[in-house]
């Protein structure tokens, strides 16, 4: 019985991940050249990423509109919503580093992992470096 409960709790996560990865791949976001093309405003600009982000914004706008009308989420006990207290210097600094890495590599974590299937060697270098950076942060940060 415990296995059935675990599968029923993990299935929405698996389906969400597959949908996310498929959407990134279908939208061309696993191609670093596409992302760098979006960031090249004065060269050969590629608007593909703007359409992918626009689709995500529309979906989130609908979710934010629906959320107050729901008693609780379908697959959790409560909603985990951000607050203004979440905006810390650490978060802002990490966001800046993330943006720099995204611009240099042309990949962020989701597309990087999805790209492991399409371009395993270059994606593996990116994912390994990303995991190493995450590990280094864990080693150096305090528990406060």
N, C-alpha and C positions, 0 to 999 in steps of 0.2 A: 504493500500500500504506500510506503514512504517513497518508493521510486516513482510512482504515478504522480504524487504530489510534486516531487522535484521536477519531473518532466513538465507538468502543467505550469509550473512557475518559470521554468527556463524557456519554454517554447515561445512566448511572446518576445523574449530577448533575442532568441535565435532568428525569428521571423523579421524582427526590426533590423537586425544586423544585416541579414541577407537583402532586405529591401534597400537599406542605406547603401550597401556595397554595389548592388545592381544599379541604383540610381546614379551613383558616382561614375560607374563605368559607362553606363549609357550616355551620360552627360559629357563624357570625355574628360572628367576631372582626374583620372588616373594618369593622364598624359601631362608631365611637367611642362612641356612646351606650351600647352594651352593656358596653364596658369601664368607662366611667365609672359605669354602674349597678352593676357589681360592686364598685367602690371606695366606693360610697355605702352604707356599712353601716347607717346610722341613718335612711335615707330609703327610696326605692323600690329596694331591693336586688335585683340580677339575678344569680342563681347560674350563669348560662351559662358564664362563664369558668372557674369551678371544675370543671365537667364536662370542658371542653376540656383544662384542665391535668391533671385526673385521668386522662384517656385517655393523655396524654403520659407521665405518671409510670408508668402500667402498662406501656406499650411500653418505656420505658427500664429498668424493673425487669427485664423479660424479657431485654433486651439485656445488662444487667450480669450477669445470671445465666448467659447463654449465652457471653459473651466469654471467660471462662477455659477453656472447653471447645474453643475454636477455635484453630487454629495461627496463622492470620493473617486479616485481613479479606478479603472477597470482591474489593473494588475498590481495595485499597491494599497497600503492602508491609508495613506494620506498623500496630498500633493507636496512636492518639494520645490517650492517657489523661491527665486532669488530675492534678496532685499538690498537696500542701499548699504547696509553694513557689510555686504560681501565685497565692496569695492575697497580693497586694501592696497597699500603700496606694493606689496608682494604680488598681488593679482595683476596690477597694472604693469609692473616690471616684467612679469612672466608673459603677459600678453604682447608686450613689445618684442621680447625675445622670440616668441612664437611667430609673430609677423615677419621678423627679419629672416628667420629660418624658412618660413613658408615662401618668401620672395626669392631667397637664394636657391632653395631646392626645387621649388615649384610643386611641392607636395606638403600636405599636412597629415596628421596621423591616420584619419580614415582612408583617404585615397592612397596613402603610403602602404597600408596593410592590403587594400584591395589590389594595388599594383603588384603585389607579390605573385599574383597569379599570371599577370600579363607580362611584366618585365622583372623576373625574379632577381636577377643579379643587381641591377641598379636600385630596385626597391629594397632589397635586403640590406644594402649599404645604408640607405636612409633609415630603415626601421632599426637596424642595429645601433646607429648613431643616436637616434631618438631615445631608444631604451637606455643607452649608456648615459645620456643626459638626464633622464628621469632618475636613474640609479644614483648619479652623482649628487643631484639635488637632495635625494633622501638621505644620503650619507652626510651632507653638510648642513642640513636644516635642523633647528632645534625643535623640541617637542612643544614649544609654547605656541 
